[in-house]
């Protein structure tokens, strides 16, 4: 699987989720846990869920924080990505699995750069993109939806390249 920009639109993520080719299996693992559970137990459950997906043949794992409500909270995305990266290295599965993040957290360039630096291969910032859509719907941004999303993704990518070049 080859992507041109590590910042994915929701359409790009849907395409990845629907991949049905031999040798490429995608699995979505939730980052949510009950708010009274300890973070350590939530991360341990994340490891178990990812191991289960790997045993079922998944080589692309999407870590998702969709579904947060009054009873569920999410493992912070940077903690989840870095913990998964270290776990995959310890269990010698790092080269067999790619991590894609679907999260509402990343908004600024620094957060994207750290997520990519700590092991995410691609990121779908769905909340930022939904905010752009709302700005367009309310008339506060005078652009086409796809153009505005592409401009945002390109700006984030340009910032990541600038950080990496230093």
C-alpha positions as CSV (number, residue, x, y, z in Angstrom):
1,X,0.0,0.0,0.0
2,X,1.4,3.3,-1.0
3,X,0.1,6.7,0.1
4,X,1.3,10.1,-1.1
5,X,0.4,12.0,2.0
6,X,0.4,10.6,5.6
7,X,-2.5,12.9,6.5
8,X,-5.5,11.0,5.3
9,X,-9.0,12.3,4.4
10,X,-12.0,10.3,5.6
11,X,-12.4,9.0,2.1
12,X,-8.8,7.8,2.0
13,X,-9.4,6.0,5.4
14,X,-12.5,4.4,4.0
15,X,-10.6,3.1,1.0
16,X,-7.9,1.6,3.3
17,X,-10.6,0.0,5.5
18,X,-12.2,-1.6,2.5
19,X,-8.9,-3.1,1.1
20,X,-9.6,-6.7,0.1
21,X,-6.4,-8.0,-1.4
22,X,-4.4,-11.1,-0.6
23,X,-1.6,-10.1,1.8
24,X,-3.4,-7.0,2.9
25,X,-5.9,-7.2,5.8
26,X,-7.1,-4.2,7.8
27,X,-8.4,-4.3,11.3
28,X,-9.7,-1.5,13.4
29,X,-8.8,-1.5,17.1
30,X,-10.6,0.9,19.5
31,X,-8.6,3.2,21.8
32,X,-11.7,3.6,24.1
33,X,-12.0,2.3,27.6
34,X,-14.4,2.8,30.5
35,X,-13.6,5.9,32.5
36,X,-13.1,4.1,35.8
37,X,-10.6,1.7,34.3
38,X,-6.9,2.4,34.9
39,X,-4.9,3.6,31.9
40,X,-2.4,0.8,32.3
41,X,-5.2,-1.8,32.0
42,X,-6.5,0.0,28.9
43,X,-3.1,-0.1,27.3
44,X,-2.7,-3.8,28.1
45,X,-6.1,-4.5,26.5
46,X,-5.0,-2.5,23.5
47,X,-2.0,-4.9,23.2
48,X,-4.3,-7.9,23.4
49,X,-6.7,-6.5,20.8
50,X,-3.8,-5.8,18.4
51,X,-2.3,-9.3,19.0
52,X,-5.7,-10.8,18.2
53,X,-6.0,-8.7,15.0
54,X,-2.4,-9.8,14.0
55,X,-3.3,-13.5,14.6
56,X,-6.3,-13.0,12.4
57,X,-4.0,-11.9,9.6
58,X,-4.2,-8.1,9.9
59,X,-1.1,-6.3,8.7
60,X,-2.7,-2.8,8.8
61,X,-4.1,-1.9,12.2
62,X,-6.2,1.3,12.5
63,X,-6.2,2.7,16.0
64,X,-9.5,4.6,16.4
65,X,-10.9,6.9,19.1
66,X,-14.3,7.3,17.6
67,X,-17.2,6.7,19.9
68,X,-16.2,8.7,23.0
69,X,-19.2,9.3,25.2
70,X,-20.0,10.0,28.9
71,X,-18.9,6.5,29.9
72,X,-15.9,6.0,27.6
73,X,-12.6,7.9,27.3
74,X,-9.8,7.4,24.9
75,X,-6.2,6.5,25.5
76,X,-4.2,9.6,24.4
77,X,-3.2,9.1,20.8
78,X,0.5,9.8,21.2
79,X,0.6,7.4,24.2
80,X,-1.3,4.7,22.3
81,X,0.9,5.0,19.1
82,X,4.2,5.0,21.1
83,X,3.1,2.1,23.3
84,X,2.0,0.1,20.3
85,X,5.3,0.8,18.5
86,X,7.4,-0.4,21.5
87,X,5.1,-3.4,22.0
88,X,5.5,-4.4,18.4
89,X,9.3,-4.0,18.6
90,X,9.4,-6.2,21.8
91,X,7.3,-8.9,20.2
92,X,9.2,-8.8,16.9
93,X,6.1,-7.8,14.8
94,X,7.1,-4.3,13.9
95,X,8.0,-5.0,10.3
96,X,4.8,-7.0,9.8
97,X,2.3,-4.4,11.0
98,X,1.6,-0.8,10.1
99,X,-0.3,1.5,12.4
100,X,-2.8,4.0,11.0
101,X,-4.4,6.5,13.5
102,X,-7.9,7.7,13.3
103,X,-8.2,10.4,15.9
104,X,-9.8,13.6,16.9
105,X,-6.8,14.8,18.9
106,X,-4.2,15.9,16.3
107,X,-4.7,19.5,15.1
108,X,-1.4,21.2,14.9
109,X,1.8,20.4,13.0
110,X,3.8,19.4,16.1
111,X,1.2,16.8,17.1
112,X,1.2,15.2,13.6
113,X,5.1,15.2,13.6
114,X,5.3,13.5,16.9
115,X,2.7,10.9,16.0
116,X,4.5,10.1,12.8
117,X,7.9,10.1,14.7
118,X,6.6,7.7,17.3
119,X,5.3,5.1,14.8
120,X,2.1,6.0,13.0
121,X,2.3,5.5,9.3
122,X,-0.7,7.7,8.5
123,X,-3.2,9.8,10.4
124,X,-6.8,10.7,9.8
125,X,-7.6,13.9,11.8
126,X,-11.4,13.5,11.5
127,X,-12.4,16.2,14.0
128,X,-10.2,18.9,12.3
129,X,-11.7,17.9,8.9
130,X,-15.2,18.0,10.4
131,X,-14.5,21.5,11.8
132,X,-13.5,22.6,8.3
133,X,-16.7,21.2,6.9
134,X,-18.7,23.1,9.6
135,X,-16.9,26.4,8.8
136,X,-17.9,25.9,5.1
137,X,-21.5,25.0,6.0
138,X,-21.9,28.1,8.2
139,X,-20.4,30.4,5.6
140,X,-17.3,31.3,7.6
141,X,-15.0,29.8,5.1
142,X,-15.5,30.4,1.4
143,X,-14.0,27.3,-0.2
144,X,-15.0,24.1,-1.7
145,X,-14.9,21.3,0.9
146,X,-12.4,19.1,-1.0
147,X,-10.2,22.0,-1.7
148,X,-10.2,23.2,1.9
149,X,-9.4,19.7,3.2
150,X,-6.6,19.3,0.7
151,X,-5.2,22.7,1.6
152,X,-5.3,21.8,5.3
153,X,-3.6,18.4,4.7
154,X,-0.9,20.1,2.5
155,X,-0.2,22.7,5.1
156,X,0.2,20.0,7.8
157,X,2.5,18.0,5.4
158,X,4.6,21.1,4.6
159,X,5.0,21.8,8.3
160,X,6.1,18.2,9.0
161,X,8.6,18.4,6.2
162,X,9.9,21.7,7.6
163,X,10.3,20.1,11.1
164,X,12.0,17.1,9.6
165,X,14.5,19.2,7.6
166,X,15.8,20.9,10.8
